[in-house]
Amino acid sequence: MDAFYASVEVLDYPELAGKPVIVGGRSDRSVVCAASYEARRYGVHSALAIVVARRRCPMGIFRPVRMARYQEVSCRIMDIFREYTPQVEQISVDEAFLDVSGCGRLFGSAVKIAEIIRKRVKDEIGLTVSAGVAATKLVAKIASDQQKPDGLTVVPPGKEAEFLAPLPIQRLWGVGRKTLPALDLLGVKTIGDLTRFPLDFLERKFGKQGRHMYYCGMGVDDRDVESVQFAKSIGNEETFDSDMTDLEAIKKELLHLATKVGERLRRKRVLGRTITLKVKYLDFKVVSRSVTLPQVTDDSRQLYRVAVGLLVKTLAGEKPVRLVGVSVSGLEGESSPRQLNLFCGHNKTRKDLNNAIDAINSRYGAQVIKPALLTEKE
């Protein structure tokens, strides 16, 4: 999707059409989540600090993030995709891979299917889609960014390396901040520059990463489109309005985050084993502390207790804190087979309580029932 969050805002508020729309957090310490193409002309892009965005684009129209609305529109778009193939791998709220290799007799070529889908999304939802058609996921992804917005780029089979060669090396998956300076010393500016080096040289220079970059540069990618995916982790984080040194206030925010994460785990019917605390200090240094539990959990109170235990392993309270986050990984389905806990009476009581709270909150509004400490947030 093209500038998805900003495009949905224009869809819902047509008077914003043609104006620089910037979607992000309300706080000056937040970052830009999406910017319309009009805003991008001023150098505004995702992950840019909101205060910088305001300086670069003072006439910009700043909109708050409405994730529930974006997810609603996303579901409608993904439903259209699935009408043409069951092999849809959604990789974010606004992006997906489609394997249409077995759909030719029903709908025509891959290019034809891309054209049909783009027209349907535009006609039925009112948003534009940019598509890349290629024989591999890597090349299709890069191609989809070539003619944004509202573009279609086709890379015929066998032409992958030729298509990739003139593109900047930064466009290649696996080339990051650490690798880029070393490539620059080798005179590598484009993907084609990289593939002129022998494979064995790149392996000696970069190890496994060198092999990966070489084959990606040639357009080789043997990954399948995976239509059934399982989230690797579930978490929430919060940026404070001002740097925080009060430990009790930080713990209160951890309780809020743990409550939200627990609700999300239970809603998705998954449990997790590894709990991670993320802390970003005033100087933007980020540290994380994790613990793996003997039993999986979806209990918010347990998440909170573990997060507070991990907090003492950081410099929170001594060094100003800008952001905290709580996440759970090592996920497995609620019905997955697992070793039972011999002393599970307390766990059952907590589970029944959580289910009752979730049912009430679902009916009467998010967090109608919450830990007493959090009522002070009101």
C-alpha positions as CSV (number, residue, x, y, z in Angstrom):
1,M,0.0,0.0,0.0
2,D,1.1,3.6,-0.7
3,A,1.8,5.7,2.4
4,F,-0.9,3.5,4.1
5,Y,-1.7,5.3,7.3
6,A,-1.7,8.7,5.7
7,S,-3.7,7.5,2.7
8,V,-6.4,6.1,5.1
9,E,-6.6,9.5,6.8
10,V,-7.2,11.1,3.4
11,L,-9.7,8.5,2.6
12,D,-11.7,9.3,5.8
13,Y,-11.2,13.0,5.5
14,P,-11.2,14.0,1.8
15,E,-10.5,17.6,2.6
16,L,-6.9,16.5,3.3
17,A,-6.3,15.4,-0.3
18,G,-3.3,17.0,-1.9
19,K,-2.0,18.3,1.5
20,P,1.1,17.2,3.5
21,V,-0.4,14.7,6.0
22,I,1.8,13.3,8.7
23,V,0.7,10.5,11.0
24,G,2.4,10.0,14.3
25,G,2.3,10.2,18.1
26,R,0.9,13.2,19.9
27,S,4.0,13.8,22.0
28,D,7.0,15.9,20.7
29,R,9.1,12.9,21.6
30,S,7.2,10.6,19.2
31,V,8.2,9.6,15.7
32,V,6.5,9.8,12.3
33,C,4.6,6.6,11.4
34,A,3.7,7.6,7.9
35,A,3.8,10.6,5.6
36,S,1.9,11.4,2.5
37,Y,3.8,12.0,-0.7
38,E,3.2,15.7,-0.4
39,A,4.9,15.7,3.0
40,R,7.8,13.6,1.7
41,R,8.8,16.4,-0.6
42,Y,9.8,18.3,2.6
43,G,12.0,15.5,3.8
44,V,9.5,13.9,6.1
45,H,9.6,10.2,6.3
46,S,8.7,7.3,8.7
47,A,10.8,7.0,11.9
48,L,11.6,10.8,11.8
49,A,11.2,12.6,15.1
50,I,7.9,14.5,15.2
51,V,9.7,17.7,16.2
52,V,12.0,17.5,13.2
53,A,9.0,16.8,11.0
54,R,7.4,20.0,12.3
55,R,10.5,22.0,11.5
56,R,10.8,20.6,8.0
57,C,7.1,20.9,7.2
58,P,5.5,23.6,9.3
59,M,2.4,23.6,7.2
60,G,1.9,19.8,7.7
61,I,-1.3,18.4,9.0
62,F,-0.5,16.1,11.9
63,R,-2.9,13.2,12.6
64,P,-2.8,10.7,15.5
65,V,-2.3,7.0,14.9
66,R,-5.7,5.2,14.5
67,M,-4.4,1.6,14.5
68,A,-7.9,0.0,14.8
69,R,-9.0,1.8,11.6
70,Y,-5.9,0.9,9.7
71,Q,-6.3,-2.7,10.7
72,E,-9.9,-2.7,9.6
73,V,-9.0,-1.4,6.1
74,S,-6.1,-3.8,6.0
75,C,-8.4,-6.8,6.6
76,R,-10.6,-5.7,3.6
77,I,-7.6,-5.4,1.4
78,M,-6.2,-8.8,2.4
79,D,-9.7,-10.3,1.8
80,I,-9.4,-9.1,-1.8
81,F,-6.0,-10.7,-2.1
82,R,-7.3,-14.0,-0.9
83,E,-10.0,-14.1,-3.6
84,Y,-7.2,-14.7,-6.1
85,T,-5.0,-17.1,-4.2
86,P,-5.0,-18.8,-0.8
87,Q,-1.2,-18.3,-0.7
88,V,-1.1,-14.9,0.9
89,E,1.7,-14.1,3.3
90,Q,0.9,-10.9,5.2
91,I,4.1,-9.3,6.5
92,S,2.7,-6.1,7.9
93,V,-0.6,-4.2,8.1
94,D,0.0,-2.8,4.6
95,E,2.1,-5.4,2.8
96,A,1.9,-9.0,1.6
97,F,3.4,-11.5,-0.7
98,L,1.0,-13.5,-3.1
99,D,1.9,-16.7,-4.8
100,V,-0.2,-16.9,-7.9
101,S,1.7,-19.6,-9.7
102,G,-1.3,-22.0,-9.7
103,C,-4.0,-19.4,-10.6
104,G,-3.3,-18.8,-14.3
105,R,-6.2,-20.8,-15.6
106,L,-8.7,-19.0,-13.4
107,F,-7.5,-15.4,-13.6
108,G,-4.7,-15.1,-16.2
109,S,-1.0,-14.3,-15.8
110,A,0.6,-12.9,-12.7
111,V,0.7,-9.5,-14.3
112,K,-3.0,-9.7,-15.1
113,I,-3.8,-10.7,-11.6
114,A,-1.7,-7.7,-10.2
115,E,-3.6,-5.3,-12.5
116,I,-7.0,-6.7,-11.4
117,I,-6.2,-6.5,-7.7
118,R,-4.8,-3.0,-8.0
119,K,-8.0,-1.8,-9.8
120,R,-10.3,-3.6,-7.3
121,V,-8.6,-2.0,-4.3
122,K,-8.8,1.4,-5.9
123,D,-12.4,1.0,-6.9
124,E,-13.8,-0.7,-3.9
125,I,-11.7,0.8,-1.1
126,G,-10.4,4.0,-2.6
127,L,-6.6,3.4,-2.0
128,T,-3.7,2.7,-4.3
129,V,-1.5,-0.3,-4.4
130,S,2.0,-0.6,-5.8
131,A,2.9,-4.1,-7.0
132,G,6.0,-6.0,-8.0
133,V,5.7,-9.1,-10.1
134,A,8.7,-11.5,-10.1
135,A,9.7,-15.1,-9.7
136,T,11.1,-14.6,-6.2
137,K,10.0,-12.8,-3.0
138,L,13.2,-10.7,-2.8
139,V,12.9,-9.3,-6.3
140,A,9.1,-8.8,-6.1
141,K,9.5,-6.8,-2.9
142,I,12.2,-4.5,-4.4
143,A,10.2,-4.2,-7.6
144,S,7.1,-3.1,-5.7
145,D,9.0,0.0,-4.4
146,Q,10.2,1.0,-7.8
147,Q,7.3,3.1,-9.1
148,K,5.5,4.2,-6.0
149,P,2.8,5.5,-5.7
150,D,0.3,3.5,-7.7
151,G,2.9,1.6,-9.7
152,L,3.4,-1.8,-11.3
153,T,6.9,-3.2,-12.0
154,V,7.4,-6.5,-13.8
155,V,10.7,-8.4,-13.7
156,P,10.6,-11.4,-16.2
157,P,12.2,-14.7,-15.0
158,G,15.9,-14.8,-15.8
159,K,16.2,-10.9,-15.7
160,E,16.5,-10.6,-11.9
161,A,20.3,-9.8,-11.8
162,E,19.9,-7.4,-14.7
163,F,17.0,-5.6,-12.9
164,L,18.9,-5.4,-9.6
165,A,22.3,-4.4,-10.9
166,P,21.8,-0.6,-11.3
167,L,20.0,-0.2,-7.9
168,P,21.8,1.3,-4.9
169,I,23.4,-1.3,-2.7
170,Q,21.3,-0.1,0.3
171,R,18.2,-1.6,-1.5
172,L,19.6,-5.1,-0.9
173,W,18.3,-7.1,2.0
174,G,21.1,-7.7,4.6
175,V,23.0,-4.5,3.9
176,G,22.9,-2.5,7.1
177,R,24.8,0.2,8.8
178,K,27.7,-2.1,9.8
179,T,28.1,-3.6,6.4
180,L,27.8,-0.4,4.3
181,P,31.1,1.2,5.3
182,A,33.0,-2.0,4.4
183,L,31.3,-2.2,1.1
184,D,32.0,1.5,0.5
185,L,35.7,0.9,1.0
186,L,35.5,-1.8,-1.8
187,G,33.9,0.8,-4.1
188,V,30.5,-0.9,-4.0
189,K,27.8,1.6,-4.8
190,T,25.3,-0.6,-6.6
191,I,24.1,-4.1,-6.4
192,G,25.9,-4.8,-9.7
193,D,29.1,-3.6,-8.1
194,L,28.8,-6.3,-5.4
195,T,28.1,-9.2,-7.8
196,R,31.3,-8.4,-9.8
197,F,33.3,-9.8,-6.8
198,P,33.8,-13.6,-6.7
199,L,31.6,-15.4,-4.2
200,D,34.7,-16.8,-2.3
201,F,36.1,-13.3,-1.8
202,L,32.8,-12.1,-0.3
203,E,32.7,-15.1,1.9
204,R,36.2,-14.5,3.2
205,K,35.5,-10.8,3.7
206,F,32.0,-11.0,5.3
207,G,31.5,-14.7,6.2
208,K,28.0,-16.1,5.8
209,Q,26.7,-12.5,5.3
210,G,28.9,-12.3,2.2
211,R,27.3,-15.4,0.7
212,H,23.9,-14.1,1.5
213,M,24.5,-10.8,-0.1
214,Y,26.0,-12.3,-3.2
215,Y,23.0,-14.6,-3.9
216,C,20.5,-11.8,-3.1
217,G,22.4,-9.6,-5.5
218,M,21.8,-12.2,-8.2
219,G,18.1,-12.3,-7.4
220,V,18.3,-15.8,-5.9
221,D,15.7,-16.4,-3.2
222,D,14.3,-19.9,-2.6
223,R,11.8,-18.9,0.2
224,D,8.2,-19.9,-0.3
225,V,5.2,-17.7,0.4
226,E,4.0,-18.9,3.8
227,S,0.3,-18.4,4.1
228,V,0.0,-19.6,7.7
229,Q,2.2,-17.5,10.0
230,F,2.6,-17.4,13.8
231,A,3.6,-14.2,15.5
232,K,7.1,-14.5,17.0
233,S,6.4,-12.0,19.8
234,I,3.8,-9.8,21.2
235,G,4.6,-6.6,23.0
236,N,3.9,-2.9,23.7
237,E,6.2,0.0,24.5
238,E,5.6,3.6,25.6
239,T,7.7,6.8,25.2
240,F,7.4,9.1,28.2
241,D,6.5,12.8,27.7
242,S,9.6,13.7,29.8
243,D,12.6,11.6,30.8
244,M,11.7,9.6,33.9
245,T,13.8,8.9,37.0
246,D,11.0,8.1,39.4
247,L,11.1,4.3,39.8
248,E,7.6,4.1,41.0
249,A,6.3,6.0,38.0
250,I,8.3,3.6,35.7
251,K,6.8,0.6,37.5
252,K,3.4,2.0,37.0
253,E,4.0,2.3,33.3
254,L,5.2,-1.3,33.3
255,L,2.0,-2.4,34.9
256,H,0.0,-0.6,32.2
257,L,2.1,-2.3,29.4
258,A,2.0,-5.7,31.0
259,T,-1.8,-5.4,31.3
260,K,-2.1,-4.6,27.6
261,V,0.3,-7.4,26.5
262,G,-1.6,-9.9,28.6
263,E,-4.9,-8.9,27.0
264,R,-3.4,-9.3,23.6
265,L,-1.9,-12.7,24.3
266,R,-5.3,-13.9,25.6
267,R,-7.2,-12.4,22.7
268,K,-4.9,-14.2,20.2
269,R,-5.1,-17.4,22.3
270,V,-1.4,-17.8,22.7
271,L,1.0,-18.1,25.7
272,G,4.7,-17.2,25.9
273,R,7.7,-18.3,27.8
274,T,10.3,-15.5,27.4
275,I,9.6,-12.1,28.8
276,T,11.7,-9.1,27.7
277,L,12.0,-5.7,29.2
278,K,13.2,-2.9,26.9
279,V,14.6,0.4,28.3
280,K,15.8,3.4,26.3
281,Y,17.8,6.0,28.2
282,L,18.0,9.7,27.7
283,D,21.0,9.3,25.4
284,F,19.0,6.9,23.2
285,K,21.0,3.9,24.3
286,V,18.7,0.8,24.4
287,V,19.1,-2.1,26.7
288,S,17.0,-5.3,27.0
289,R,16.8,-7.8,29.8
290,S,15.0,-11.2,29.4
291,V,14.0,-14.2,31.4
292,T,12.6,-17.5,30.2
293,L,10.0,-19.1,32.5
294,P,9.6,-22.8,33.2
295,Q,5.9,-22.6,32.2
296,V,4.2,-20.5,29.4
297,T,1.9,-17.7,30.6
298,D,-0.6,-15.1,29.4
299,D,-1.2,-13.7,32.9
300,S,-0.7,-9.9,33.0
301,R,0.2,-9.9,36.7
302,Q,3.0,-12.4,36.2
303,L,4.3,-10.4,33.2
304,Y,4.4,-7.3,35.5
305,R,6.2,-9.1,38.3
306,V,8.8,-10.4,35.9
307,A,9.3,-7.0,34.2
308,V,9.8,-5.3,37.6
309,G,12.3,-8.0,38.5
310,L,14.2,-7.2,35.3
311,L,14.0,-3.5,35.9
312,V,16.6,-3.8,38.8
313,K,19.1,-5.1,36.2
314,T,19.0,-1.8,34.4
315,L,20.1,1.8,35.3
316,A,16.5,2.9,35.6
317,G,16.3,5.3,38.6
318,E,19.9,6.3,38.2
319,K,19.8,7.3,34.6
320,P,16.8,9.1,33.0
321,V,14.6,6.8,31.0
322,R,13.0,7.8,27.7
323,L,11.0,4.6,26.8
324,V,10.1,1.3,28.3
325,G,8.6,-1.8,26.7
326,V,7.4,-5.2,27.6
327,S,7.2,-8.1,25.2
328,V,6.6,-11.9,25.3
329,S,8.2,-14.4,22.9
330,G,8.5,-18.2,22.7
331,L,4.9,-18.2,21.8
332,E,2.7,-21.3,21.4
333,G,-1.0,-21.8,20.8
334,E,-3.4,-22.1,23.7
335,S,-4.3,-25.7,22.8
336,S,-0.7,-26.8,22.1
337,P,0.4,-29.9,24.1
338,R,2.5,-29.1,27.2
339,Q,3.7,-30.5,30.5
340,L,1.0,-29.8,33.1
341,N,1.8,-28.1,36.4
342,L,1.1,-30.4,39.4
343,F,0.2,-27.3,41.5
344,C,-2.1,-25.6,39.0
345,G,-5.0,-24.6,41.2
346,H,-3.8,-21.0,41.5
347,N,-3.2,-20.8,37.8
348,K,-6.7,-21.9,37.1
349,T,-8.1,-19.2,39.4
350,R,-6.0,-16.6,37.6
351,K,-7.1,-17.8,34.2
352,D,-10.8,-17.7,35.2
353,L,-10.3,-14.2,36.6
354,N,-8.5,-13.0,33.4
355,N,-11.2,-14.5,31.2
356,A,-14.0,-12.8,33.2
357,I,-12.1,-9.4,33.1
358,D,-11.5,-9.8,29.3
359,A,-15.2,-10.6,28.7
360,I,-16.4,-7.5,30.6
361,N,-13.8,-5.2,29.0
362,S,-14.8,-6.6,25.5
363,R,-18.4,-5.8,26.1
364,Y,-18.1,-2.4,27.9
365,G,-14.9,-0.9,26.6
366,A,-11.2,-1.4,26.9
367,Q,-9.9,-1.6,30.4
368,V,-13.2,-0.8,32.2
369,I,-11.7,-3.1,34.7
370,K,-8.0,-2.6,35.4
371,P,-5.5,-2.7,38.3
372,A,-6.4,-0.1,40.9
373,L,-3.0,1.6,40.5
374,L,-3.8,2.4,36.9
375,T,-7.0,4.3,37.7
376,E,-4.7,7.2,38.7
377,K,-3.7,7.5,35.0
378,E,-7.1,8.9,34.3
